[in-house]
Amino acid sequence: MEYTEIETEVLIIGAGGAGIRTAIELDKHDTDCLMLGKREHGDAHTVKAAGGINASLGSLDPEDRWDIHAADTLEEGHFINQPEAVEMLCKNVPERVLELQDWGCDFNLTDDGKINQRYFGAQSYRRTCFVGDHTGDAIEQTLVDTAKERDIDYRENVFITKLLGSEAKIAGAFGYDMETGEFLLFKARAVVLAAGGYSHVYKRSSSRPDENHGDGPALAFDIGVPLRDMEMVQFHPTGMVKPEEKAGSLATEAIRGEGGKLYNSDGERFMEKYSPKQMELDARDVVARANYQEIMEGRGTEDGGVLLDISHKDEEFIKERLPSMYEKFKEYNNVDITEEPMEVAPTSHYSMGGVVVDFETGQTPVEGLFAVGEVTSGLHGGNRLGGNSLAEIVTFGAITGKHVASYVEDAPREIVDEDTVEDHIQDLQTLLERDEGHDPDDVMHEIQEIMWEHAGIVRTEQRLQEGLEKLEDVESKVKTMRVDSDITSRAFEHAMDVQFMLPVAKTIMKGALERDESRAAHYRDDHQDEREEWEKNILFKKTDDGMEMWTEDVPPMPRTIKRAVEEGHELDYHHLE
Ligand SMILES: Cc1cc2nc3c(=O)[nH]c(=O)nc-3n(C[C@H](O)[C@H](O)[C@H](O)COP(=O)(O)OP(=O)(O)OC[C@H]3O[C@@H](n4cnc5c(N)ncnc54)[C@H](O)[C@@H]3O)c2cc1C
């Protein structure tokens, strides 16, 4: 069986912000790496990030501190975050933001030249640094430019289908060139998984159409890395409602951060009922459930949304702070947001669950396999503060890169097992050659529908059980998909996506069933209270006959952060009005 072998010191799978920042750090430490992604350089999910990146710079609110940022992060995560990761993030991110500015990232500035900061949900102070409402794109392009200046290798159009090695040690990865169809075998001393999250296993998602199907968690799970807190999926309160092909696409939290108000179809500003103090800027899960409830109880719009209005602000202010939102609603909804409200509804947005890593090094339990960015779990706990993901990718990119550089100095290469490679190629060939079976797109939509219906914003034991049974039925379809085209086709790509989605979907469903309480993003209608005994993480590991599940206690909180939590900082939305 033919394939091309490529040898590198460090293979980085994924070139969103997390992958590129890791590569830059490796280069700073004179370590060679090859970064790859499915799309062109600079075209990764990170570009979608709109509203901003958190760092307690105190440009407008000098009282802000890293430990208050940490307290807000833990409170939003409902205390199942890994506290040491939170501490590392909040202490290090101010330096990373200033570094991005040095590298050319064009942050909005205050009149006296400091990096400007806006309010974001559930944060005690103005802490979110921004570049209009296209912060992720600006950060990604800054990182790409920096990587190019440093001549860091990037290979586009590569789809990794399997990690190679064993549960004990990584040896490389296998994939194919999405343009030529060539099979590719990558051998590396270390592999960094920076392949993003899994929010797109749901029908309505803020993700781009062909991304975030859970490739990263599924690749890691397959080789023996445990996954944690998979049931914790963030539903963003405000996705677009129309047109159909844009449903779920994000109306950034910055709209609320800049003063946007939510109304139901009776004209009632309903957040007064759900959260009279923090109002529209309460935690994402609180606002998402409020929107959901208004819609479900018949106070939504005809198309199943609620109304988000920023038109009370000056036209110039809106166009300066929210330029992409202005354009997007004009183009797709024919709505001028400086004059009219936007129609919005909850959408699946971010995956807090994922791969287990040691945050000090980025190391997973498989030696030589590292992970960074949205693919990991533990930092955000049960829910993520808006602005903390861009913070995460640059902070832990730098930390992981530094550690990988020192790891590969004396790490021997693991031998790739050729039988495993041949078996894997055989599986791919079988899929290509099958002339009867299920269309991958149909199977994908079926999984997304099941997840939305059975493991969505409001969950119950019965619905989760039914969902799990439906996923088991889908499994046989996944095993008998028919591509009807060649390896470079979208159909083949989607068949690969589906194979990743299935184990991810199952762990979400099983975790949600196991966690018989409501905590953060996970809401059980049949167990509405948060239970102290559930201040735990749920873990999954692949076994020969499926998967095992267990729980672990969350490590204790460092004293400084505990003090900040006890001080009880909280934003009062009415300051904004
Ligand atoms: C609409 C939207 C708005 C957001 N706004 C904000 C915000 O304002 N602030 C904030 O902090 N966060 C925000 N986020 C979240 C944030 O953008 C992401 O969590 C973050 O960018 C993830 O970065 P990453 O580098 O981990 O992964 P990604 O940017 O998702 O990159 C993944 C990379 O892996 C590659 N890849 C994936 N699978 C494979 C495979 N099988 N083989 C080869 N390559 C693969 C992809 O091609 C890509 O290069 C937003 C997210 C969305 C969707």
The ligand as an SDF file (V2000), in Angstrom:
LIG
                    3D

 53 58  0  0  0  0  0  0  0  0999 V2000
  -18.4930   32.3980   16.2070 C   0  0  0  0  0  0  0  0  0  0  0  0
  -17.4740   32.2510   17.2860 C   0  0  0  0  0  0  0  0  0  0  0  0
  -17.1070   33.3700   18.0240 C   0  0  0  0  0  0  0  0  0  0  0  0
  -16.1620   33.2310   19.0480 C   0  0  0  0  0  0  0  0  0  0  0  0
  -15.7990   34.3470   19.7540 N   0  0  0  0  0  0  0  0  0  0  0  0
  -14.8570   34.2300   20.7100 C   0  0  0  0  0  0  0  0  0  0  0  0
  -14.4120   35.3950   21.4180 C   0  0  0  0  0  0  0  0  0  0  0  0
  -14.8450   36.5140   21.1630 O   0  0  0  0  0  0  0  0  0  0  0  0
  -13.4840   35.2240   22.3820 N   0  0  0  0  0  0  0  0  0  0  0  0
  -12.9590   34.0070   22.6940 C   0  0  0  0  0  0  0  0  0  0  0  0
  -12.1210   33.9290   23.5890 O   0  0  0  0  0  0  0  0  0  0  0  0
  -13.3450   32.8910   22.0140 N   0  0  0  0  0  0  0  0  0  0  0  0
  -14.2700   32.9800   21.0390 C   0  0  0  0  0  0  0  0  0  0  0  0
  -14.6540   31.8620   20.3500 N   0  0  0  0  0  0  0  0  0  0  0  0
  -13.9980   30.5740   20.6250 C   0  0  0  0  0  0  0  0  0  0  0  0
  -12.6400   30.5150   19.9460 C   0  0  0  0  0  0  0  0  0  0  0  0
  -12.6960   31.0690   18.6600 O   0  0  0  0  0  0  0  0  0  0  0  0
  -12.1380   29.0780   19.7970 C   0  0  0  0  0  0  0  0  0  0  0  0
  -12.3490   28.3610   20.9610 O   0  0  0  0  0  0  0  0  0  0  0  0
  -10.6550   29.0710   19.4970 C   0  0  0  0  0  0  0  0  0  0  0  0
  -10.3730   29.9020   18.4060 O   0  0  0  0  0  0  0  0  0  0  0  0
  -10.1410   27.6620   19.2430 C   0  0  0  0  0  0  0  0  0  0  0  0
   -8.8350   27.7260   18.7520 O   0  0  0  0  0  0  0  0  0  0  0  0
   -7.9870   26.4160   18.4900 P   0  0  0  0  0  0  0  0  0  0  0  0
   -6.6810   26.8650   17.9570 O   0  0  0  0  0  0  0  0  0  0  0  0
   -8.0070   25.5590   19.6950 O   0  0  0  0  0  0  0  0  0  0  0  0
   -8.7760   25.6160   17.3650 O   0  0  0  0  0  0  0  0  0  0  0  0
   -9.2870   26.0450   15.9080 P   0  0  0  0  0  0  0  0  0  0  0  0
   -9.1680   27.4890   15.6310 O   0  0  0  0  0  0  0  0  0  0  0  0
  -10.6110   25.3910   15.7930 O   0  0  0  0  0  0  0  0  0  0  0  0
   -8.2710   25.3310   14.9280 O   0  0  0  0  0  0  0  0  0  0  0  0
   -8.2980   23.9480   14.7060 C   0  0  0  0  0  0  0  0  0  0  0  0
   -7.2760   23.5980   13.6530 C   0  0  0  0  0  0  0  0  0  0  0  0
   -7.1890   22.1890   13.5750 O   0  0  0  0  0  0  0  0  0  0  0  0
   -7.3080   21.7630   12.2260 C   0  0  0  0  0  0  0  0  0  0  0  0
   -7.8810   20.4160   12.2400 N   0  0  0  0  0  0  0  0  0  0  0  0
   -9.0120   20.0000   12.8480 C   0  0  0  0  0  0  0  0  0  0  0  0
   -9.1880   18.6970   12.6530 N   0  0  0  0  0  0  0  0  0  0  0  0
   -8.1560   18.2610   11.9010 C   0  0  0  0  0  0  0  0  0  0  0  0
   -7.7960   17.0110   11.3320 C   0  0  0  0  0  0  0  0  0  0  0  0
   -8.5360   15.9210   11.5060 N   0  0  0  0  0  0  0  0  0  0  0  0
   -6.6770   16.9550   10.5760 N   0  0  0  0  0  0  0  0  0  0  0  0
   -5.9090   18.0580   10.3660 C   0  0  0  0  0  0  0  0  0  0  0  0
   -6.2020   19.2600   10.8880 N   0  0  0  0  0  0  0  0  0  0  0  0
   -7.3210   19.3560   11.6400 C   0  0  0  0  0  0  0  0  0  0  0  0
   -8.1600   22.8240   11.5680 C   0  0  0  0  0  0  0  0  0  0  0  0
   -7.9960   22.8200   10.1650 O   0  0  0  0  0  0  0  0  0  0  0  0
   -7.5850   24.0790   12.2410 C   0  0  0  0  0  0  0  0  0  0  0  0
   -6.4020   24.4570   11.6110 O   0  0  0  0  0  0  0  0  0  0  0  0
  -15.5990   31.9660   19.3290 C   0  0  0  0  0  0  0  0  0  0  0  0
  -15.9800   30.8540   18.5730 C   0  0  0  0  0  0  0  0  0  0  0  0
  -16.9060   30.9970   17.5570 C   0  0  0  0  0  0  0  0  0  0  0  0
  -17.3120   29.7980   16.7650 C   0  0  0  0  0  0  0  0  0  0  0  0
  1  2  1  0
  2  3  1  0
  2 52  2  0
  3  4  2  0
  4  5  1  0
  4 50  1  0
  5  6  2  0
  6  7  1  0
  6 13  1  0
  7  8  2  0
  7  9  1  0
  9 10  1  0
 10 11  2  0
 10 12  1  0
 12 13  2  0
 13 14  1  0
 14 15  1  0
 14 50  1  0
 15 16  1  0
 16 17  1  0
 16 18  1  0
 18 19  1  0
 18 20  1  0
 20 21  1  0
 20 22  1  0
 22 23  1  0
 23 24  1  0
 24 25  2  0
 24 26  1  0
 24 27  1  0
 27 28  1  0
 28 29  2  0
 28 30  1  0
 28 31  1  0
 31 32  1  0
 32 33  1  0
 33 34  1  0
 33 48  1  0
 34 35  1  0
 35 36  1  0
 35 46  1  0
 36 37  1  0
 36 45  1  0
 37 38  2  0
 38 39  1  0
 39 40  1  0
 39 45  2  0
 40 41  1  0
 40 42  2  0
 42 43  1  0
 43 44  2  0
 44 45  1  0
 46 47  1  0
 46 48  1  0
 48 49  1  0
 50 51  2  0
 51 52  1  0
 52 53  1  0
M  END
$$$$
